[in-house]
């Protein structure tokens, strides 16, 4: 279980991540790989048992990403081919991953960055779970 300070730090982390990256929500798709993976991919534009099976059973030898395609299918089902929904889902997933890494650091006892990692008396601050 996380201690009170760790819970407060986690709650502060969430809006900071959104504040830092919220501008991505109004960006367009990029020409690098969005055409191949999203806008030009008929698999993304269908959400059915057949398309789910196809996402999990077929793959490009360089890229097997069925959960990504499932996410894209849900984004398309909710928001169509508008980039906002795709970017919003990506921002939420990356924010949750950052929080998971933060919690993992706490559970592993990695030194806290507060105060340069030094607490009272020059001792290292560690996240605690009690």
N, CA and C atoms as an extended XYZ file, in Angstrom:
390
Properties=species:S:1:pos:R:3:atomname:S:1:resname:S:1:resid:I:1 pbc="F F F"
N         0.843       -1.181        0.000 N   UNK     1
C         0.000        0.000        0.000 CA  UNK     1
C         0.886        1.242        0.000 C   UNK     1
N         0.470        2.255       -0.759 N   UNK     2
C         1.243        3.489       -0.836 CA  UNK     2
C         0.984        4.363        0.380 C   UNK     2
N         2.031        5.010        0.854 N   UNK     3
C         1.836        5.929        1.973 CA  UNK     3
C         1.191        7.219        1.484 C   UNK     3
N         0.839        8.084        2.408 N   UNK     4
C         0.122        9.313        2.070 CA  UNK     4
C         0.928       10.199        1.111 C   UNK     4
N         2.209       10.369        1.383 N   UNK     5
C         3.048       11.221        0.532 CA  UNK     5
C         3.113       10.680       -0.897 C   UNK     5
N         3.220        9.379       -1.039 N   UNK     6
C         3.272        8.782       -2.372 CA  UNK     6
C         1.948        8.968       -3.100 C   UNK     6
N         0.832        8.863       -2.371 N   UNK     7
C        -0.478        9.083       -2.994 CA  UNK     7
C        -0.620       10.527       -3.460 C   UNK     7
N        -0.160       11.471       -2.644 N   UNK     8
C        -0.229       12.886       -3.017 CA  UNK     8
C         0.645       13.147       -4.241 C   UNK     8
N         1.851       12.599       -4.243 N   UNK     9
C         2.737       12.784       -5.389 CA  UNK     9
C         2.134       12.188       -6.652 C   UNK     9
N         1.474       11.053       -6.533 N   UNK    10
C         0.830       10.435       -7.683 CA  UNK    10
C        -0.301       11.315       -8.196 C   UNK    10
N        -1.088       11.868       -7.298 N   UNK    11
C        -2.181       12.748       -7.707 CA  UNK    11
C        -1.661       14.026       -8.362 C   UNK    11
N        -0.484       14.488       -7.962 N   UNK    12
C         0.123       15.655       -8.594 CA  UNK    12
C         0.714       15.313       -9.954 C   UNK    12
N         1.145       14.081      -10.104 N   UNK    13
C         1.756       13.637      -11.354 CA  UNK    13
C         0.751       13.642      -12.500 C   UNK    13
N        -0.462       13.221      -12.245 N   UNK    14
C        -1.479       13.111      -13.284 CA  UNK    14
C        -1.747       14.432      -14.005 C   UNK    14
N        -2.088       15.508      -13.299 N   UNK    15
C        -2.335       16.762      -14.035 CA  UNK    15
C        -1.072       17.334      -14.676 C   UNK    15
N         0.092       17.076      -14.094 N   UNK    16
C         1.333       17.573      -14.699 CA  UNK    16
C         1.590       16.931      -16.055 C   UNK    16
N         1.322       15.642      -16.156 N   UNK    17
C         1.499       14.952      -17.435 CA  UNK    17
C         0.509       15.499      -18.456 C   UNK    17
N        -0.760       15.640      -18.060 N   UNK    18
C        -1.748       16.192      -18.977 CA  UNK    18
C        -1.404       17.621      -19.390 C   UNK    18
N        -0.931       18.422      -18.445 N   UNK    19
C        -0.549       19.796      -18.755 CA  UNK    19
C         0.610       19.829      -19.762 C   UNK    19
N         1.560       18.950      -19.573 N   UNK    20
C         2.729       18.921      -20.450 CA  UNK    20
C         2.391       18.452      -21.864 C   UNK    20
N         1.430       17.554      -22.001 N   UNK    21
C         1.188       16.933      -23.303 CA  UNK    21
C        -0.197       17.186      -23.891 C   UNK    21
N        -1.015       18.045      -23.274 N   UNK    22
C        -2.391       18.231      -23.753 CA  UNK    22
C        -2.472       18.784      -25.170 C   UNK    22
N        -1.456       19.487      -25.615 N   UNK    23
C        -1.499       20.085      -26.962 CA  UNK    23
C        -1.526       19.039      -28.062 C   UNK    23
N        -1.112       17.829      -27.760 N   UNK    24
C        -1.140       16.761      -28.759 CA  UNK    24
C        -2.566       16.461      -29.214 C   UNK    24
N        -3.540       16.762      -28.375 N   UNK    25
C        -4.929       16.433      -28.687 CA  UNK    25
C        -5.437       17.140      -29.940 C   UNK    25
N        -4.852       18.267      -30.310 N   UNK    26
C        -5.323       19.017      -31.467 CA  UNK    26
C        -4.411       18.863      -32.678 C   UNK    26
N        -3.483       17.929      -32.628 N   UNK    27
C        -2.615       17.668      -33.771 CA  UNK    27
C        -3.315       16.759      -34.772 C   UNK    27
N        -2.853       16.805      -36.005 N   UNK    28
C        -3.353       15.918      -37.048 CA  UNK    28
C        -2.582       14.601      -37.008 C   UNK    28
N        -2.980       13.686      -37.856 N   UNK    29
C        -2.191       12.480      -38.033 CA  UNK    29
C        -0.879       12.873      -38.705 C   UNK    29
N         0.158       12.084      -38.499 N   UNK    30
C         1.448       12.356      -39.135 CA  UNK    30
C         1.613       11.459      -40.355 C   UNK    30
N         2.459       11.872      -41.263 N   UNK    31
C         2.649       11.112      -42.500 CA  UNK    31
C         3.664        9.985      -42.349 C   UNK    31
N         4.284        9.881      -41.188 N   UNK    32
C         5.325        8.876      -40.998 CA  UNK    32
C         4.755        7.463      -41.040 C   UNK    32
N         3.835        7.120      -40.139 N   UNK    33
C         3.268        5.766      -40.163 CA  UNK    33
C         1.765        5.729      -39.906 C   UNK    33
N         1.139        6.877      -39.662 N   UNK    34
C        -0.297        6.883      -39.391 CA  UNK    34
C        -1.105        6.433      -40.600 C   UNK    34
N        -0.622        6.704      -41.790 N   UNK    35
C        -1.323        6.252      -42.990 CA  UNK    35
C        -1.368        4.735      -43.069 C   UNK    35
N        -0.254        4.107      -42.800 N   UNK    36
C        -0.164        2.651      -42.849 CA  UNK    36
C        -0.941        1.997      -41.705 C   UNK    36
N        -0.830        2.549      -40.520 N   UNK    37
C        -1.431        1.916      -39.345 CA  UNK    37
C        -2.880        2.318      -39.086 C   UNK    37
N        -3.271        3.540      -39.469 N   UNK    38
C        -4.598        4.034      -39.089 CA  UNK    38
C        -5.437        4.432      -40.299 C   UNK    38
N        -5.070        5.542      -40.937 N   UNK    39
C        -5.959        6.121      -41.948 CA  UNK    39
C        -6.125        5.257      -43.193 C   UNK    39
N        -5.118        4.499      -43.560 N   UNK    40
C        -5.214        3.639      -44.740 CA  UNK    40
C        -5.397        2.176      -44.409 C   UNK    40
N        -5.730        1.870      -43.165 N   UNK    41
C        -5.845        0.483      -42.730 CA  UNK    41
C        -7.327        0.116      -42.570 C   UNK    41
N        -7.868       -0.709      -43.455 N   UNK    42
C        -9.291       -1.073      -43.351 CA  UNK    42
C        -9.611       -1.856      -42.075 C   UNK    42
N        -8.639       -2.510      -41.497 N   UNK    43
C        -8.849       -3.255      -40.257 CA  UNK    43
C        -9.267       -2.329      -39.114 C   UNK    43
N        -8.720       -1.109      -39.104 N   UNK    44
C        -9.026       -0.143      -38.052 CA  UNK    44
C       -10.458        0.374      -38.185 C   UNK    44
N       -10.950        0.423      -39.407 N   UNK    45
C       -12.245        1.035      -39.672 CA  UNK    45
C       -13.412        0.065      -39.539 C   UNK    45
N       -13.156       -1.087      -38.961 N   UNK    46
C       -14.218       -2.067      -38.726 CA  UNK    46
C       -14.044       -2.633      -37.321 C   UNK    46
N       -15.130       -2.740      -36.596 N   UNK    47
C       -15.084       -3.287      -35.245 CA  UNK    47
C       -16.089       -4.434      -35.178 C   UNK    47
N       -15.581       -5.641      -35.458 N   UNK    48
C       -16.445       -6.820      -35.480 CA  UNK    48
C       -15.625       -8.023      -35.013 C   UNK    48
N       -16.299       -9.161      -34.824 N   UNK    49
C       -15.573      -10.376      -34.439 CA  UNK    49
C       -14.576      -10.767      -35.516 C   UNK    49
N       -14.946      -10.566      -36.759 N   UNK    50
C       -14.048      -10.890      -37.867 CA  UNK    50
C       -12.790      -10.018      -37.834 C   UNK    50
N       -12.966       -8.716      -37.612 N   UNK    51
C       -11.797       -7.831      -37.579 CA  UNK    51
C       -10.938       -8.080      -36.344 C   UNK    51
N       -11.575       -8.440      -35.219 N   UNK    52
C       -10.804       -8.790      -34.020 CA  UNK    52
C        -9.963      -10.039      -34.265 C   UNK    52
N       -10.586      -11.038      -34.885 N   UNK    53
C        -9.846      -12.271      -35.199 CA  UNK    53
C        -8.685      -11.959      -36.140 C   UNK    53
N        -8.954      -11.134      -37.133 N   UNK    54
C        -7.906      -10.773      -38.079 CA  UNK    54
C        -6.761      -10.026      -37.389 C   UNK    54
N        -7.090       -9.141      -36.461 N   UNK    55
C        -6.058       -8.381      -35.748 CA  UNK    55
C        -5.148       -9.303      -34.935 C   UNK    55
N        -5.703      -10.385      -34.397 N   UNK    56
C        -4.919      -11.283      -33.547 CA  UNK    56
C        -4.279      -12.442      -34.303 C   UNK    56
N        -4.708      -12.700      -35.534 N   UNK    57
C        -4.183      -13.869      -36.250 CA  UNK    57
C        -3.331      -13.523      -37.459 C   UNK    57
N        -3.392      -12.313      -37.956 N   UNK    58
C        -2.540      -11.913      -39.079 CA  UNK    58
C        -1.582      -10.843      -38.613 C   UNK    58
N        -0.442      -10.782      -39.254 N   UNK    59
C         0.548       -9.785      -38.846 CA  UNK    59
C         1.562       -9.561      -39.945 C   UNK    59
N         2.132       -8.398      -39.920 N   UNK    60
C         3.287       -8.064      -40.724 CA  UNK    60
C         4.474       -8.673      -39.981 C   UNK    60
N         5.399       -9.341      -40.670 N   UNK    61
C         6.527       -9.965      -39.961 CA  UNK    61
C         7.310       -8.997      -39.070 C   UNK    61
N         7.219       -7.725      -39.341 N   UNK    62
C         7.941       -6.744      -38.534 CA  UNK    62
C         7.094       -6.153      -37.419 C   UNK    62
N         5.771       -6.391      -37.450 N   UNK    63
C         4.907       -5.673      -36.542 CA  UNK    63
C         3.681       -6.516      -36.171 C   UNK    63
N         3.660       -7.044      -34.956 N   UNK    64
C         2.493       -7.768      -34.446 CA  UNK    64
C         1.954       -6.961      -33.272 C   UNK    64
N         0.886       -6.200      -33.500 N   UNK    65
C         0.354       -5.290      -32.483 CA  UNK    65
C        -1.172       -5.401      -32.394 C   UNK    65
N        -1.689       -6.558      -32.016 N   UNK    66
C        -3.148       -6.724      -31.988 CA  UNK    66
C        -3.852       -5.824      -30.979 C   UNK    66
N        -3.260       -5.577      -29.815 N   UNK    67
C        -3.907       -4.703      -28.837 CA  UNK    67
C        -3.932       -3.254      -29.319 C   UNK    67
N        -2.910       -2.850      -30.047 N   UNK    68
C        -2.895       -1.515      -30.635 CA  UNK    68
C        -4.017       -1.390      -31.652 C   UNK    68
N        -4.171       -2.414      -32.511 N   UNK    69
C        -5.251       -2.377      -33.488 CA  UNK    69
C        -6.617       -2.389      -32.810 C   UNK    69
N        -6.754       -3.130      -31.731 N   UNK    70
C        -8.007       -3.132      -30.969 CA  UNK    70
C        -8.297       -1.727      -30.432 C   UNK    70
N        -7.285       -1.068      -29.910 N   UNK    71
C        -7.439        0.302      -29.429 CA  UNK    71
C        -7.838        1.232      -30.568 C   UNK    71
N        -7.188        1.096      -31.723 N   UNK    72
C        -7.521        1.927      -32.879 CA  UNK    72
C        -8.958        1.681      -33.338 C   UNK    72
N        -9.389        0.413      -33.309 N   UNK    73
C       -10.759        0.095      -33.712 CA  UNK    73
C       -11.769        0.769      -32.786 C   UNK    73
N       -11.505        0.741      -31.487 N   UNK    74
C       -12.405        1.395      -30.536 CA  UNK    74
C       -12.382        2.912      -30.718 C   UNK    74
N       -11.186        3.487      -30.967 N   UNK    75
C       -11.088        4.926      -31.219 CA  UNK    75
C       -11.927        5.306      -32.440 C   UNK    75
N       -11.816        4.515      -33.498 N   UNK    76
C       -12.567        4.790      -34.718 CA  UNK    76
C       -14.069        4.646      -34.475 C   UNK    76
N       -14.462        3.620      -33.713 N   UNK    77
C       -15.880        3.406      -33.425 CA  UNK    77
C       -16.463        4.579      -32.629 C   UNK    77
N       -15.657        5.184      -31.759 N   UNK    78
C       -16.144        6.290      -30.926 CA  UNK    78
C       -16.062        7.627      -31.653 C   UNK    78
N       -14.932        7.904      -32.294 N   UNK    79
C       -14.713        9.240      -32.853 CA  UNK    79
C       -14.509        9.319      -34.342 C   UNK    79
N       -14.715        8.215      -35.044 N   UNK    80
C       -14.473        8.236      -36.482 CA  UNK    80
C       -12.991        8.416      -36.772 C   UNK    80
N       -12.699        8.989      -37.936 N   UNK    81
C       -11.303        9.153      -38.335 CA  UNK    81
C       -10.743       10.510      -37.888 C   UNK    81
N       -11.336       11.076      -36.841 N   UNK    82
C       -10.824       12.331      -36.288 CA  UNK    82
C        -9.638       12.015      -35.383 C   UNK    82
N        -8.504       12.696      -35.549 N   UNK    83
C        -7.301       12.378      -34.767 CA  UNK    83
C        -7.443       12.588      -33.260 C   UNK    83
N        -8.381       13.454      -32.830 N   UNK    84
C        -8.502       13.765      -31.405 CA  UNK    84
C        -8.654       12.503      -30.563 C   UNK    84
N        -9.547       11.608      -30.949 N   UNK    85
C        -9.811       10.409      -30.144 CA  UNK    85
C        -8.579        9.508      -30.068 C   UNK    85
N        -7.889        9.364      -31.173 N   UNK    86
C        -6.674        8.540      -31.208 CA  UNK    86
C        -5.608        9.145      -30.287 C   UNK    86
N        -5.438       10.471      -30.356 N   UNK    87
C        -4.447       11.140      -29.505 CA  UNK    87
C        -4.858       11.104      -28.031 C   UNK    87
N        -6.157       11.249      -27.757 N   UNK    88
C        -6.634       11.214      -26.377 CA  UNK    88
C        -6.355        9.851      -25.748 C   UNK    88
N        -6.682        8.784      -26.467 N   UNK    89
C        -6.419        7.433      -25.955 CA  UNK    89
C        -4.933        7.235      -25.710 C   UNK    89
N        -4.110        7.690      -26.636 N   UNK    90
C        -2.661        7.560      -26.497 CA  UNK    90
C        -2.169        8.319      -25.277 C   UNK    90
N        -2.687        9.520      -25.057 N   UNK    91
C        -2.291       10.322      -23.894 CA  UNK    91
C        -2.702        9.638      -22.596 C   UNK    91
N        -3.905        9.099      -22.537 N   UNK    92
C        -4.363        8.396      -21.329 CA  UNK    92
C        -3.488        7.171      -21.061 C   UNK    92
N        -3.214        6.378      -22.092 N   UNK    93
C        -2.396        5.170      -21.899 CA  UNK    93
C        -0.975        5.516      -21.452 C   UNK    93
N        -0.385        6.550      -22.035 N   UNK    94
C         0.968        6.940      -21.628 CA  UNK    94
C         0.980        7.521      -20.213 C   UNK    94
N        -0.063        8.242      -19.843 N   UNK    95
C        -0.157        8.773      -18.483 CA  UNK    95
C        -0.260        7.634      -17.476 C   UNK    95
N        -1.102        6.658      -17.771 N   UNK    96
C        -1.226        5.501      -16.880 CA  UNK    96
C         0.093        4.738      -16.771 C   UNK    96
N         0.810        4.610      -17.878 N   UNK    97
C         2.119        3.941      -17.832 CA  UNK    97
C         3.109        4.712      -16.975 C   UNK    97
N         3.096        6.033      -17.058 N   UNK    98
C         3.987        6.842      -16.216 CA  UNK    98
C         3.662        6.634      -14.745 C   UNK    98
N         2.363        6.567      -14.426 N   UNK    99
C         1.967        6.334      -13.039 CA  UNK    99
C         2.386        4.937      -12.573 C   UNK    99
N         2.274        3.951      -13.442 N   UNK   100
C         2.704        2.597      -13.082 CA  UNK   100
C         4.206        2.535      -12.822 C   UNK   100
N         4.993        3.219      -13.643 N   UNK   101
C         6.442        3.270      -13.419 CA  UNK   101
C         6.743        3.957      -12.089 C   UNK   101
N         6.024        5.023      -11.803 N   UNK   102
C         6.201        5.739      -10.534 CA  UNK   102
C         5.908        4.804       -9.361 C   UNK   102
N         4.797        4.075       -9.428 N   UNK   103
C         4.444        3.129       -8.353 CA  UNK   103
C         5.462        2.004       -8.253 C   UNK   103
N         5.974        1.550       -9.394 N   UNK   104
C         7.000        0.507       -9.374 CA  UNK   104
C         8.265        1.014       -8.683 C   UNK   104
N         8.635        2.252       -8.940 N   UNK   105
C         9.792        2.850       -8.259 CA  UNK   105
C         9.573        2.860       -6.749 C   UNK   105
N         8.359        3.194       -6.343 N   UNK   106
C         8.044        3.207       -4.915 CA  UNK   106
C         8.190        1.804       -4.332 C   UNK   106
N         7.601        0.829       -5.005 N   UNK   107
C         7.629       -0.545       -4.498 CA  UNK   107
C         9.035       -1.141       -4.482 C   UNK   107
N         9.885       -0.706       -5.400 N   UNK   108
C        11.258       -1.199       -5.448 CA  UNK   108
C        12.188       -0.441       -4.507 C   UNK   108
N        11.685        0.633       -3.889 N   UNK   109
C        12.501        1.399       -2.942 CA  UNK   109
C        13.523        2.287       -3.610 C   UNK   109
N        13.242        2.749       -4.815 N   UNK   110
C        14.163        3.645       -5.515 CA  UNK   110
C        14.117        5.008       -4.832 C   UNK   110
N        15.265        5.651       -4.647 N   UNK   111
C        15.297        6.926       -3.923 CA  UNK   111
C        14.369        7.977       -4.518 C   UNK   111
N        13.745        8.748       -3.644 N   UNK   112
C        12.856        9.830       -4.042 CA  UNK   112
C        13.658       10.971       -4.640 C   UNK   112
N        13.137       11.618       -5.666 N   UNK   113
C        13.861       12.756       -6.240 CA  UNK   113
C        13.748       14.021       -5.399 C   UNK   113
N        12.884       14.034       -4.389 N   UNK   114
C        12.710       15.251       -3.588 CA  UNK   114
C        13.976       15.531       -2.795 C   UNK   114
N        14.378       16.771       -2.800 N   UNK   115
C        15.579       17.171       -2.052 CA  UNK   115
C        16.840       16.550       -2.605 C   UNK   115
N        16.861       16.278       -3.903 N   UNK   116
C        18.048       15.672       -4.494 CA  UNK   116
C        18.282       14.269       -3.985 C   UNK   116
N        17.261       13.658       -3.427 N   UNK   117
C        17.388       12.300       -2.931 CA  UNK   117
C        17.932       12.240       -1.517 C   UNK   117
N        18.174       13.393       -0.898 N   UNK   118
C        18.709       13.401        0.456 CA  UNK   118
C        17.675       13.942        1.430 C   UNK   118
N        17.493       13.249        2.527 N   UNK   119
C        16.540       13.664        3.550 CA  UNK   119
C        17.242       14.362        4.694 C   UNK   119
N        16.586       14.393        5.833 N   UNK   120
C        17.174       15.012        7.019 CA  UNK   120
C        18.448       14.289        7.407 C   UNK   120
N        19.436       15.031        7.780 N   UNK   121
C        20.686       14.434        8.220 CA  UNK   121
C        21.498       13.847        7.083 C   UNK   121
N        21.179       14.223        5.826 N   UNK   122
C        21.947       13.734        4.686 CA  UNK   122
C        21.620       12.309        4.291 C   UNK   122
N        20.579       11.719        4.861 N   UNK   123
C        20.218       10.345        4.502 CA  UNK   123
C        19.310       10.366        3.278 C   UNK   123
N        19.410        9.308        2.499 N   UNK   124
C        18.613        9.230        1.277 CA  UNK   124
C        17.136        9.063        1.609 C   UNK   124
N        16.283        9.783        0.859 N   UNK   125
C        14.849        9.601        0.965 CA  UNK   125
C        14.445        8.426        0.092 C   UNK   125
N        13.631        7.546        0.620 N   UNK   126
C        13.107        6.452       -0.160 CA  UNK   126
C        11.600        6.505       -0.104 C   UNK   126
N        10.990        6.160       -1.232 N   UNK   127
C         9.540        6.003       -1.216 CA  UNK   127
C         9.254        4.819       -0.316 C   UNK   127
N         8.197        4.896        0.429 N   UNK   128
C         7.845        3.766        1.268 CA  UNK   128
C         6.427        3.336        0.962 C   UNK   128
N         6.122        2.130        1.309 N   UNK   129
C         4.792        1.588        1.033 CA  UNK   129
C         3.960        1.484        2.299 C   UNK   129
N         4.485        1.922        3.425 N   UNK   130
C         3.707        1.810        4.675 CA  UNK   130
C         2.976        3.096        4.970 C   UNK   130
